[in-house]
Amino acid sequence: MVTTRKKRVAMTEKLKKDVFMACVVRVSREILPYGSFKAVGETHKIHPRTVANLWYSTLKQIPGYQPNTPLDPVSLLANVPETAFTTKFENSGRNPKHDRDMLLQEIKNIDPTARRTIRSLAGAVGIPVMTIWRMKQSKKLKVHTMALKPKLNDDHRLNRLFHCIAKIDKNTINSVAEMTFKSMHNEIHIDEKWFFLVRDGLRCIVTQDEPPPKAISVSHKSHITKVMFLSALARPRFNHTTRQEFDGLIGIYPVGEIDMYVRASHGHQPGDLKWCNVNMDRDLYRDMLFNFVLPDVKKKMPIDNNIILQQDGAKAHLPDDDPLFAAKVTELFGDPTAVKLYTQPAQSPDLNVNDLGFFNSLQSRYYQTAPKDALELIEMVEETYKNYPAKKLNRIWLTLQSVMNQVINQRGDNDYTIPHMKKKVLERQNQLPLSLNVTAEASTYPLDILVD
């Protein structure tokens, strides 16, 4: 006959208190009656010996207690220390073979390129892999991902610094309160992005007895179906003119054209529609601004003076003083200064909300829709863009201000880590600020001259 061993009950702090209280309640005539350990053990589903060990070990921790003396329930409950039931799992077990503090110091002296995996780090230190794994599980080690960042020269750093300082609200420079950034309600950030039909390394969750999904086949990794989009984003806010919330989504526009198949092939017939990508040049970029972006800005953007259309410095983009752009703005808005082009500093994708977080967030969302071809891809991206939460977009704009604080602290460099603000928590508490306070480092610059 095979007997199964009972699962050991974890003696938590609450369970220890309950067991001790159950024993105290059974005290009668200044003694604990015979059979109490067994009765309490059956009630809490633990062994009577465990109850006895807990009872005697707790009595020893009561100040002034002497063995074989009369028991007073009131005195026991009043004098039992709070630490009597504390469970310290980290102090249990045998002492580690390798001193953790010495290992941490030795790991710090190893080149980062030699500690990219647990196995490589264990080999560099000369200890077992499981030791490194246990240190990681105990939060003594953590994994850090090193992202590639654009290489900057002195001119890049200076332009980035001036750009961030210019975003400070000049009305708060000489005020008693702290300086803050502008609300950035008059800014629209535009940028292009390739969206791929699939990507390598997609993950999914399957059941234990379920076969893995069929692998996605492509002729070559460089031939994955993709579509370029031009995105335009503003900061969400309440529109006092329409008395409605403005979601900040100006529009997202595919770059290309729809054509028809001429011949039959696997997967399509003559006359079926297909998407053809087109190279973005200056003429096409100007045409998309004139026919899509500017009309949508006029239609959706709340009324604001001097709207700034921020773009990066790609060769296909227009110069800031493009005369045709000024003429089109005059035609639509009646004032050539109603919308102005502004080219962001070079090598600075972190100063555009599209590259900072919106594109990655949008891409992770549309991948869940599993499009089958380029036309479905366009449909899914546009639908995902349309349903993008305004609160989340507003948090990205606040993250941009946090990034500008870090750029000022680093004197224009991009070697920084974005600090966590707990924006979701502040949002639930209705304490999310409209603009962040400017770092104290900014006060070392002539702000009266630099702030526009």
VOPAGU-2260 file (C-alpha; in pm, 1 decimal, decimal comma):
REM VOPAGU-2260
SITE   aa  ch    i         X         Y         Z
SITE  MET   A    0       0,0       0,0       0,0
SITE  VAL   A    1     140,2     335,3    -108,1
SITE  THR   A    2      99,1     618,0     142,5
SITE  THR   A    3     113,1     979,8      36,7
SITE  ARG   A    4     290,3    1225,4     258,9
SITE  LYS   A    5      75,1    1510,8     383,5
SITE  LYS   A    6     165,9    1854,2     257,0
SITE  ARG   A    7     336,1    2061,4     524,9
SITE  VAL   A    8     139,5    2364,7     638,8
SITE  ALA   A    9     329,6    2694,5     625,7
SITE  MET   A   10     336,5    2848,5     972,9
SITE  THR   A   11     252,5    3205,4     888,6
SITE  GLU   A   12     240,1    3483,6    1144,4
SITE  LYS   A   13    -141,7    3478,8    1146,8
SITE  LEU   A   14    -155,2    3101,0    1193,8
SITE  LYS   A   15      90,0    3118,6    1485,7
SITE  LYS   A   16    -123,1    3380,9    1657,7
SITE  ASP   A   17    -441,0    3178,1    1604,6
SITE  VAL   A   18    -282,5    2858,7    1743,6
SITE  PHE   A   19    -144,7    3036,6    2050,1
SITE  MET   A   20    -480,0    3207,6    2117,6
SITE  ALA   A   21    -659,8    2872,5    2088,5
SITE  CYS   A   22    -426,0    2728,0    2351,9
SITE  VAL   A   23    -470,3    3028,0    2584,0
SITE  VAL   A   24    -848,8    2992,9    2564,0
SITE  ARG   A   25    -816,9    2631,2    2684,1
SITE  VAL   A   26    -623,3    2725,6    2998,7
SITE  SER   A   27    -828,4    2610,4    3297,1
SITE  ARG   A   28    -738,6    2621,1    3668,3
SITE  GLU   A   29    -402,8    2779,1    3584,3
SITE  ILE   A   30    -291,9    2483,4    3367,6
SITE  LEU   A   31    -331,1    2371,8    3006,9
SITE  PRO   A   32    -545,8    2056,0    3017,8
SITE  TYR   A   33    -422,4    1725,1    2878,7
SITE  GLY   A   34    -518,2    1675,2    2511,0
SITE  SER   A   35    -522,5    2047,9    2426,3
SITE  PHE   A   36    -234,1    2019,4    2174,5
SITE  LYS   A   37    -414,4    1742,8    1986,5
SITE  ALA   A   38    -746,4    1929,5    1980,3
SITE  VAL   A   39    -589,3    2254,3    1860,5
SITE  GLY   A   40    -384,8    2065,5    1601,1
SITE  GLU   A   41    -694,0    1898,2    1457,4
SITE  THR   A   42    -874,5    2232,8    1437,5
SITE  HIS   A   43    -590,8    2402,6    1247,2
SITE  LYS   A   44    -481,3    2087,9    1057,6
SITE  ILE   A   45    -129,3    2077,0    1199,4
SITE  HIS   A   46      56,9    1816,0    1404,7
SITE  PRO   A   47      11,8    1828,2    1786,4
SITE  ARG   A   48     390,8    1838,0    1826,9
SITE  THR   A   49     398,7    2157,4    1617,7
SITE  VAL   A   50     137,4    2309,9    1849,0
SITE  ALA   A   51     343,5    2209,6    2152,5
SITE  ASN   A   52     664,9    2354,3    2010,1
SITE  LEU   A   53     490,1    2682,5    1929,9
SITE  TRP   A   54     331,5    2696,8    2278,3
SITE  TYR   A   55     651,5    2641,9    2473,4
SITE  SER   A   56     869,0    2861,1    2247,9
SITE  THR   A   57     620,9    3148,1    2286,7
SITE  LEU   A   58     605,9    3108,5    2665,4
SITE  LYS   A   59     986,3    3134,3    2682,6
SITE  GLN   A   60     969,1    3475,5    2511,3
SITE  ILE   A   61     727,1    3620,6    2770,8
SITE  PRO   A   62     920,9    3837,9    3019,9
SITE  GLY   A   63     927,3    3693,2    3372,5
SITE  TYR   A   64     780,7    3356,4    3278,4
SITE  GLN   A   65     910,1    3059,1    3476,7
SITE  PRO   A   66     841,1    2695,9    3381,1
SITE  ASN   A   67     598,4    2493,9    3591,9
SITE  THR   A   68     428,8    2805,5    3730,0
SITE  PRO   A   69      52,9    2873,4    3727,1
SITE  LEU   A   70     -78,6    3014,3    3398,2
SITE  ASP   A   71    -286,8    3332,9    3388,2
SITE  PRO   A   72    -460,5    3383,7    3046,5
SITE  VAL   A   73    -492,0    3760,0    3094,1
SITE  SER   A   74    -125,7    3796,2    3187,7
SITE  LEU   A   75     -17,4    3578,3    2895,1
SITE  LEU   A   76    -202,3    3788,5    2638,0
SITE  ALA   A   77     -85,3    4115,5    2793,5
SITE  ASN   A   78     284,8    4027,3    2810,0
SITE  VAL   A   79     343,2    3824,2    2493,4
SITE  PRO   A   80     583,9    4026,3    2271,9
SITE  GLU   A   81     484,9    4127,3    1918,3
SITE  THR   A   82     796,8    3960,5    1776,7
SITE  ALA   A   83     700,1    3621,3    1917,4
SITE  PHE   A   84     515,1    3521,6    1600,7
SITE  THR   A   85     745,7    3684,4    1343,8
SITE  THR   A   86     841,4    3453,9    1057,9
SITE  LYS   A   87    1183,2    3525,1     905,6
SITE  PHE   A   88    1225,3    3294,6     611,4
SITE  GLU   A   89    1547,4    3466,1     499,8
SITE  ASN   A   90    1725,0    3353,2     819,3
SITE  SER   A   91    1634,4    2988,0     774,5
SITE  GLY   A   92    1842,3    2715,6     613,9
SITE  ARG   A   93    2215,3    2659,7     604,4
SITE  ASN   A   94    2462,8    2941,8     558,9
SITE  PRO   A   95    2552,5    3012,3     193,9
SITE  LYS   A   96    2886,7    2881,4      73,4
SITE  HIS   A   97    2974,0    3209,6    -101,4
SITE  ASP   A   98    2951,4    3540,6      81,6
SITE  ARG   A   99    2688,9    3749,1     -98,0
SITE  ASP   A  100    2843,3    4088,9     -24,3
SITE  MET   A  101    3180,9    3977,9    -159,3
SITE  LEU   A  102    3015,0    3833,8    -469,6
SITE  LEU   A  103    2827,6    4158,4    -535,9
SITE  GLN   A  104    3150,1    4356,4    -510,9
SITE  GLU   A  105    3327,5    4113,7    -743,4
SITE  ILE   A  106    3042,7    4131,8    -996,7
SITE  LYS   A  107    3066,8    4512,5   -1003,3
SITE  ASN   A  108    3430,8    4482,5   -1113,9
SITE  ILE   A  109    3345,6    4260,2   -1413,4
SITE  ASP   A  110    3297,5    4421,5   -1754,1
SITE  PRO   A  111    2924,3    4452,2   -1844,6
SITE  THR   A  112    2982,8    4266,9   -2172,5
SITE  ALA   A  113    3083,0    3957,7   -1971,6
SITE  ARG   A  114    2756,3    3947,9   -1774,6
SITE  ARG   A  115    2489,9    3943,4   -2042,1
SITE  THR   A  116    2353,8    3606,9   -1929,4
SITE  ILE   A  117    2343,4    3417,0   -1601,2
SITE  ARG   A  118    2573,0    3150,1   -1745,1
SITE  SER   A  119    2834,7    3396,7   -1871,4
SITE  LEU   A  120    2833,1    3584,2   -1539,9
SITE  ALA   A  121    2871,0    3261,2   -1342,5
SITE  GLY   A  122    3167,1    3165,5   -1560,3
SITE  ALA   A  123    3330,7    3505,4   -1515,2
SITE  VAL   A  124    3296,9    3491,0   -1135,7
SITE  GLY   A  125    3375,8    3120,3   -1112,9
SITE  ILE   A  126    3069,8    3009,2    -916,7
SITE  PRO   A  127    2775,1    2779,1   -1000,0
SITE  VAL   A  128    2496,2    2903,4   -1223,4
SITE  MET   A  129    2236,4    2830,5    -953,3
SITE  THR   A  130    2411,1    3070,7    -715,1
SITE  ILE   A  131    2366,8    3355,9    -962,8
SITE  TRP   A  132    2007,0    3248,2   -1023,3
SITE  ARG   A  133    1929,4    3251,0    -648,8
SITE  MET   A  134    2083,5    3597,1    -613,0
SITE  LYS   A  135    1861,0    3716,6    -896,3
SITE  GLN   A  136    1554,1    3560,3    -733,2
SITE  SER   A  137    1637,7    3732,8    -402,8
SITE  LYS   A  138    1647,6    4073,7    -580,7
SITE  LYS   A  139    2021,7    4115,9    -525,7
SITE  LEU   A  140    2071,0    4117,0    -903,8
SITE  LYS   A  141    1847,7    4255,9   -1175,7
SITE  VAL   A  142    1843,8    4252,3   -1555,4
SITE  HIS   A  143    1908,3    4580,5   -1734,9
SITE  THR   A  144    1845,1    4628,0   -2106,4
SITE  MET   A  145    2090,4    4858,0   -2281,5
SITE  ALA   A  146    1914,0    5039,9   -2565,8
SITE  LEU   A  147    2098,9    5186,2   -2862,0
SITE  LYS   A  148    2092,6    5564,7   -2861,6
SITE  PRO   A  149    2194,6    5816,4   -3129,3
SITE  LYS   A  150    2553,5    5934,9   -3117,1
SITE  LEU   A  151    2577,6    6304,2   -3028,6
SITE  ASN   A  152    2841,3    6569,6   -3086,5
SITE  ASP   A  153    2876,9    6904,4   -2910,2
SITE  ASP   A  154    2643,3    7084,2   -3153,4
SITE  HIS   A  155    2375,7    6819,2   -3103,6
SITE  ARG   A  156    2395,3    6850,8   -2725,4
SITE  LEU   A  157    2380,2    7230,8   -2738,1
SITE  ASN   A  158    2076,3    7231,6   -2968,9
SITE  ARG   A  159    1899,7    6974,7   -2752,1
SITE  LEU   A  160    1966,7    7183,3   -2442,0
SITE  PHE   A  161    1836,4    7503,3   -2602,3
SITE  HIS   A  162    1529,6    7318,4   -2731,3
SITE  CYS   A  163    1436,2    7195,4   -2382,5
SITE  ILE   A  164    1502,8    7529,1   -2212,4
SITE  ALA   A  165    1282,7    7701,4   -2472,2
SITE  LYS   A  166     991,9    7483,2   -2353,1
SITE  ILE   A  167     995,1    7645,7   -2007,9
SITE  ASP   A  168     696,4    7869,1   -1937,5
SITE  LYS   A  169     846,9    8218,9   -1928,7
SITE  ASN   A  170     570,7    8340,2   -1694,3
SITE  THR   A  171     711,7    8114,0   -1421,0
SITE  ILE   A  172    1078,9    8210,0   -1451,4
SITE  ASN   A  173    1071,6    8494,3   -1197,9
SITE  SER   A  174     773,0    8371,7    -997,5
SITE  VAL   A  175     784,4    8271,0    -631,7
SITE  ALA   A  176     666,8    7919,1    -717,4
SITE  GLU   A  177     882,3    7667,2    -904,2
SITE  MET   A  178     936,2    7698,0   -1278,0
SITE  THR   A  179     720,3    7473,5   -1494,9
SITE  PHE   A  180     716,1    7369,7   -1858,2
SITE  LYS   A  181     463,9    7501,5   -2104,6
SITE  SER   A  182     142,4    7304,8   -2140,9
SITE  MET   A  183     245,5    7227,6   -2503,4
SITE  HIS   A  184    -119,6    7252,7   -2608,4
SITE  ASN   A  185     -22,9    7435,8   -2926,3
SITE  GLU   A  186     220,2    7168,3   -3048,0
SITE  ILE   A  187     164,4    6890,9   -3301,1
SITE  HIS   A  188     434,1    6626,8   -3345,8
SITE  ILE   A  189     455,7    6446,7   -3678,7
SITE  ASP   A  190     676,8    6157,3   -3781,6
SITE  GLU   A  191     690,2    5852,5   -4011,2
SITE  LYS   A  192     705,6    5490,4   -3903,8
SITE  TRP   A  193     721,4    5153,0   -4079,6
SITE  PHE   A  194     461,1    4908,2   -3947,9
SITE  PHE   A  195     531,0    4542,1   -4026,4
SITE  LEU   A  196     273,0    4270,8   -4083,5
SITE  VAL   A  197     456,2    4034,8   -3845,5
SITE  ARG   A  198     780,7    4041,6   -3655,0
SITE  ASP   A  199    1030,0    3776,5   -3563,4
SITE  GLY   A  200    1009,1    3632,3   -3213,2
SITE  LEU   A  201     637,0    3677,6   -3146,8
SITE  ARG   A  202     527,0    3508,1   -2824,2
SITE  CYS   A  203     198,1    3343,6   -2733,0
SITE  ILE   A  204      65,1    3140,3   -2440,2
SITE  VAL   A  205     -41,4    2780,6   -2501,8
SITE  THR   A  206    -181,6    2512,1   -2276,2
SITE  GLN   A  207      29,2    2220,7   -2155,7
SITE  ASP   A  208    -122,7    1965,5   -2395,8
SITE  GLU   A  209    -164,7    2204,8   -2690,2
SITE  PRO   A  210      68,9    2189,2   -2990,5
SITE  PRO   A  211     249,4    2517,4   -3071,8
SITE  PRO   A  212      92,3    2736,1   -3341,9
SITE  LYS   A  213     211,5    2697,4   -3697,2
SITE  ALA   A  214     520,6    2903,3   -3770,7
SITE  ILE   A  215     477,9    3207,9   -3992,6
SITE  SER   A  216     669,6    3164,1   -4317,8
SITE  VAL   A  217     825,9    3445,3   -4521,9
SITE  SER   A  218    1049,6    3431,8   -4826,2
SITE  HIS   A  219    1311,0    3639,0   -4643,1
SITE  LYS   A  220    1321,4    3851,9   -4328,0
SITE  SER   A  221    1387,4    4157,4   -4542,3
SITE  HIS   A  222    1070,2    4090,7   -4745,7
SITE  ILE   A  223     814,3    4109,1   -4464,3
SITE  THR   A  224     507,1    4304,8   -4570,8
SITE  LYS   A  225     522,7    4656,8   -4431,9
SITE  VAL   A  226     349,3    4993,5   -4467,3
SITE  MET   A  227     478,6    5339,8   -4380,8
SITE  PHE   A  228     249,5    5574,4   -4188,8
SITE  LEU   A  229     267,2    5945,8   -4120,1
SITE  SER   A  230     136,9    6022,2   -3770,9
SITE  ALA   A  231      29,6    6358,5   -3626,6
SITE  LEU   A  232     -34,2    6395,1   -3253,0
SITE  ALA   A  233    -136,7    6680,8   -3024,3
SITE  ARG   A  234    -189,1    6685,4   -2649,3
SITE  PRO   A  235    -537,4    6580,1   -2531,6
SITE  ARG   A  236    -742,5    6838,6   -2343,4
SITE  PHE   A  237   -1091,5    6981,5   -2305,1
SITE  ASN   A  238   -1213,0    7183,6   -2604,7
SITE  HIS   A  239   -1400,9    7481,7   -2463,9
SITE  THR   A  240   -1539,6    7569,1   -2807,8
SITE  THR   A  241   -1715,6    7237,0   -2874,8
SITE  ARG   A  242   -1754,6    7154,8   -2501,5
SITE  GLN   A  243   -1602,8    6813,2   -2567,8
SITE  GLU   A  244   -1281,1    6630,5   -2489,4
SITE  PHE   A  245   -1015,6    6654,9   -2760,2
SITE  ASP   A  246    -833,0    6319,6   -2783,6
SITE  GLY   A  247    -515,6    6463,3   -2941,1
SITE  LEU   A  248    -536,2    6228,8   -3242,9
SITE  ILE   A  249    -497,6    6446,7   -3551,9
SITE  GLY   A  250    -456,7    6154,1   -3790,5
SITE  ILE   A  251    -242,6    5867,9   -3917,3
SITE  TYR   A  252    -196,7    5836,2   -4292,4
SITE  PRO   A  253     -52,9    5545,0   -4495,8
SITE  VAL   A  254     217,6    5640,3   -4744,3
SITE  GLY   A  255     142,4    5469,0   -5074,6
SITE  GLU   A  256    -143,1    5387,2   -5310,9
SITE  ILE   A  257    -395,9    5115,0   -5386,9
SITE  ASP   A  258    -353,0    4923,9   -5714,4
SITE  MET   A  259    -500,0    4608,5   -5873,5
SITE  TYR   A  260    -340,8    4275,9   -5957,3
SITE  VAL   A  261    -314,2    4215,4   -6331,8
SITE  ARG   A  262    -236,4    3843,2   -6326,2
SITE  ALA   A  263    -361,2    3556,6   -6115,7
SITE  SER   A  264    -128,1    3407,1   -5860,0
SITE  HIS   A  265    -135,3    3211,4   -5537,3
SITE  GLY   A  266    -362,9    3399,5   -5299,3
SITE  HIS   A  267    -515,9    3653,2   -5540,7
SITE  GLN   A  268    -702,3    3688,8   -5869,4
SITE  PRO   A  269    -688,7    3953,0   -6145,3
SITE  GLY   A  270    -865,8    4266,7   -6027,0
SITE  ASP   A  271    -800,4    4208,6   -5656,0
SITE  LEU   A  272    -678,4    4516,7   -5471,1
SITE  LYS   A  273    -323,5    4545,6   -5341,7
SITE  TRP   A  274    -120,9    4806,7   -5159,8
SITE  CYS   A  275     190,0    4959,7   -5318,4
SITE  ASN   A  276     441,8    5143,1   -5102,9
SITE  VAL   A  277     581,0    5470,5   -5236,5
SITE  ASN   A  278     910,8    5632,9   -5143,5
SITE  MET   A  279     860,5    5942,0   -4930,5
SITE  ASP   A  280    1014,0    6247,1   -5096,8
SITE  ARG   A  281     966,3    6618,8   -5041,5
SITE  ASP   A  282     686,7    6656,0   -5296,2
SITE  LEU   A  283     488,6    6365,9   -5147,4
SITE  TYR   A  284     550,3    6492,8   -4794,5
SITE  ARG   A  285     428,7    6840,4   -4889,4
SITE  ASP   A  286     124,1    6688,7   -5060,6
SITE  MET   A  287      33,4    6486,1   -4749,9
SITE  LEU   A  288      68,7    6792,1   -4529,3
SITE  PHE   A  289    -150,1    7001,7   -4758,8
SITE  ASN   A  290    -421,6    6741,4   -4826,9
SITE  PHE   A  291    -437,7    6548,4   -4499,4
SITE  VAL   A  292    -254,7    6696,2   -4200,8
SITE  LEU   A  293    -343,5    7066,1   -4227,9
SITE  PRO   A  294    -714,5    7008,5   -4308,2
SITE  ASP   A  295    -739,9    6770,5   -4009,9
SITE  VAL   A  296    -561,6    7022,9   -3789,9
SITE  LYS   A  297    -819,9    7285,1   -3885,0
SITE  LYS   A  298   -1105,5    7038,4   -3831,1
SITE  LYS   A  299    -998,3    6873,8   -3503,9
SITE  MET   A  300    -750,4    7100,1   -3325,7
SITE  PRO   A  301    -897,7    7336,8   -3065,8
SITE  ILE   A  302    -854,3    7702,6   -3155,9
SITE  ASP   A  303    -505,2    7810,6   -3056,0
SITE  ASN   A  304    -268,0    8079,9   -3171,4
SITE  ASN   A  305      65,5    7992,1   -3330,8
SITE  ILE   A  306      30,4    7617,1   -3369,7
SITE  ILE   A  307     373,0    7453,5   -3398,3
SITE  LEU   A  308     410,5    7155,1   -3631,7
SITE  GLN   A  309     722,6    6977,1   -3506,3
SITE  GLN   A  310     903,9    6744,9   -3746,9
SITE  ASP   A  311    1241,6    6573,9   -3751,2
SITE  GLY   A  312    1523,2    6670,4   -3984,3
SITE  ALA   A  313    1470,1    6407,0   -4257,2
SITE  LYS   A  314    1576,8    6514,7   -4605,4
SITE  ALA   A  315    1222,9    6473,2   -4737,6
SITE  HIS   A  316    1080,8    6717,1   -4484,1
SITE  LEU   A  317    1015,8    7082,0   -4556,4
SITE  PRO   A  318    1234,2    7367,7   -4432,3
SITE  ASP   A  319    1084,8    7578,2   -4156,2
SITE  ASP   A  320    1044,2    7879,6   -4389,4
SITE  ASP   A  321     892,3    7692,8   -4685,3
SITE  PRO   A  322     691,5    7954,2   -4884,0
SITE  LEU   A  323     442,7    7702,7   -5026,1
SITE  PHE   A  324     360,1    7583,8   -4674,8
SITE  ALA   A  325     300,1    7942,3   -4559,9
SITE  ALA   A  326      72,8    8001,3   -4860,3
SITE  LYS   A  327    -131,1    7688,4   -4781,9
SITE  VAL   A  328    -165,7    7790,8   -4414,7
SITE  THR   A  329    -288,1    8133,8   -4527,8
SITE  GLU   A  330    -542,2    7969,2   -4758,2
SITE  LEU   A  331    -680,5    7743,0   -4482,0
SITE  PHE   A  332    -645,3    7959,8   -4170,8
SITE  GLY   A  333    -630,9    8313,5   -4311,2
SITE  ASP   A  334    -302,6    8384,6   -4133,1
SITE  PRO   A  335      42,9    8262,8   -4243,9
SITE  THR   A  336     158,3    8242,6   -3879,4
SITE  ALA   A  337    -136,3    8029,4   -3761,0
SITE  VAL   A  338      68,3    7711,9   -3816,7
SITE  LYS   A  339     447,0    7712,5   -3820,9
SITE  LEU   A  340     691,4    7438,1   -3910,7
SITE  TYR   A  341     961,0    7360,7   -3657,4
SITE  THR   A  342    1243,9    7110,2   -3706,3
SITE  GLN   A  343    1343,3    6937,7   -3383,5
SITE  PRO   A  344    1713,5    6899,1   -3291,8
SITE  ALA   A  345    1908,0    6640,4   -3488,0
SITE  GLN   A  346    1962,1    6294,3   -3337,9
SITE  SER   A  347    1674,1    6352,5   -3094,6
SITE  PRO   A  348    1390,5    6101,2   -3141,5
SITE  ASP   A  349    1332,7    6119,5   -2764,0
SITE  LEU   A  350    1200,4    6475,4   -2807,7
SITE  ASN   A  351     910,3    6363,0   -3029,1
SITE  VAL   A  352     610,9    6192,3   -2866,1
SITE  ASN   A  353     573,2    5957,4   -3163,6
SITE  ASP   A  354     919,5    5806,3   -3122,3
SITE  LEU   A  355     923,6    5846,7   -2745,2
SITE  GLY   A  356     644,3    5601,9   -2676,9
SITE  PHE   A  357     343,8    5628,0   -2904,4
SITE  PHE   A  358     469,9    5417,3   -3196,4
SITE  ASN   A  359     579,5    5127,6   -2973,7
SITE  SER   A  360     253,0    5136,2   -2782,5
SITE  LEU   A  361      46,3    5147,5   -3101,5
SITE  GLN   A  362     249,2    4867,5   -3258,7
SITE  SER   A  363     199,9    4635,5   -2961,8
SITE  ARG   A  364    -174,6    4700,0   -2977,3
SITE  TYR   A  365    -226,6    4635,7   -3349,2
SITE  TYR   A  366     -18,9    4314,5   -3337,5
SITE  GLN   A  367    -301,9    4167,7   -3127,0
SITE  THR   A  368    -539,5    4205,3   -3424,6
SITE  ALA   A  369    -333,3    3966,9   -3647,0
SITE  PRO   A  370    -371,6    4129,5   -3994,2
SITE  LYS   A  371    -325,4    3904,2   -4298,7
SITE  ASP   A  372    -209,0    4148,8   -4568,7
SITE  ALA   A  373    -111,0    4512,1   -4622,1
SITE  LEU   A  374    -469,4    4635,8   -4665,8
SITE  GLU   A  375    -576,8    4466,2   -4343,7
SITE  LEU   A  376    -265,8    4607,2   -4178,9
SITE  ILE   A  377    -370,2    4960,5   -4276,8
SITE  GLU   A  378    -723,4    4899,8   -4153,9
SITE  MET   A  379    -605,1    4759,3   -3820,2
SITE  VAL   A  380    -351,0    5038,3   -3760,0
SITE  GLU   A  381    -610,0    5307,5   -3834,8
SITE  GLU   A  382    -864,9    5137,8   -3607,8
SITE  THR   A  383    -609,7    5098,8   -3327,5
SITE  TYR   A  384    -508,4    5462,9   -3369,8
SITE  LYS   A  385    -871,2    5574,1   -3356,1
SITE  ASN   A  386    -932,3    5385,2   -3029,0
SITE  TYR   A  387    -609,0    5489,5   -2859,7
SITE  PRO   A  388    -686,0    5611,3   -2503,9
SITE  ALA   A  389    -651,7    5987,5   -2462,1
SITE  LYS   A  390    -533,3    5947,0   -2102,0
SITE  LYS   A  391    -247,5    5726,7   -2212,8
SITE  LEU   A  392    -146,5    5976,1   -2481,6
SITE  ASN   A  393    -150,9    6254,9   -2223,9
SITE  ARG   A  394      85,5    6052,5   -2005,6
SITE  ILE   A  395     330,3    6027,6   -2298,0
SITE  TRP   A  396     331,2    6407,4   -2325,0
SITE  LEU   A  397     412,6    6429,8   -1954,5
SITE  THR   A  398     689,9    6174,1   -2006,9
SITE  LEU   A  399     827,9    6407,6   -2274,5
SITE  GLN   A  400     855,1    6684,0   -2014,1
SITE  SER   A  401    1029,5    6440,8   -1780,9
SITE  VAL   A  402    1273,7    6360,7   -2062,2
SITE  MET   A  403    1342,3    6731,1   -2115,6
SITE  ASN   A  404    1428,8    6762,8   -1746,8
SITE  GLN   A  405    1681,6    6481,3   -1787,9
SITE  VAL   A  406    1827,1    6645,2   -2099,8
SITE  ILE   A  407    1877,4    6967,8   -1902,9
SITE  ASN   A  408    2038,8    6774,3   -1616,4
SITE  GLN   A  409    2275,0    6600,7   -1860,4
SITE  ARG   A  410    2352,9    6928,7   -2041,7
SITE  GLY   A  411    2203,5    6805,7   -2366,5
SITE  ASP   A  412    2329,0    6446,8   -2355,5
SITE  ASN   A  413    2103,5    6141,3   -2396,1
SITE  ASP   A  414    2273,8    5925,6   -2131,4
SITE  TYR   A  415    1989,6    5919,9   -1881,2
SITE  THR   A  416    1714,2    5700,1   -1740,6
SITE  ILE   A  417    1355,7    5822,6   -1742,3
SITE  PRO   A  418    1240,7    5840,0   -1378,0
SITE  HIS   A  419     911,8    5677,8   -1278,4
SITE  MET   A  420     641,0    5926,9   -1182,0
SITE  LYS   A  421     357,2    5684,7   -1101,6
SITE  LYS   A  422     137,7    5877,3   -1343,0
SITE  LYS   A  423    -143,2    5620,4   -1327,4
SITE  VAL   A  424    -162,5    5653,6    -949,4
SITE  LEU   A  425    -165,3    6033,5    -970,7
SITE  GLU   A  426    -430,5    6012,3   -1240,4
SITE  ARG   A  427    -658,3    5798,2   -1022,3
SITE  GLN   A  428    -613,6    6049,2    -739,9
SITE  ASN   A  429    -685,6    6345,5    -973,4
SITE  GLN   A  430    -339,5    6481,8    -893,0
SITE  LEU   A  431    -174,2    6444,9   -1233,5
SITE  PRO   A  432     -12,6    6782,5   -1309,9
SITE  LEU   A  433     -70,2    6970,7   -1632,6
SITE  SER   A  434     299,6    7057,0   -1654,5
SITE  LEU   A  435     600,7    6928,4   -1462,4
SITE  ASN   A  436     829,4    7142,2   -1251,4
SITE  VAL   A  437    1155,7    7227,8   -1420,8
SITE  THR   A  438    1474,3    7079,9   -1275,8
SITE  ALA   A  439    1686,4    7311,9   -1060,9
SITE  GLU   A  440    1974,3    7268,1   -1308,2
SITE  ALA   A  441    1791,2    7503,1   -1548,1
SITE  SER   A  442    1847,3    7799,6   -1315,0
SITE  THR   A  443    2219,1    7793,9   -1401,5
SITE  TYR   A  444    2142,3    7920,3   -1754,3
SITE  PRO   A  445    2037,1    8271,3   -1868,4
SITE  LEU   A  446    1669,7    8180,4   -1900,0
SITE  ASP   A  447    1555,8    8534,7   -1980,9
SITE  ILE   A  448    1755,6    8509,9   -2304,1
SITE  LEU   A  449    1700,9    8145,2   -2396,6
SITE  VAL   A  450    1328,3    8101,3   -2323,4
SITE  ASP   A  451    1119,5    8202,0   -2624,4
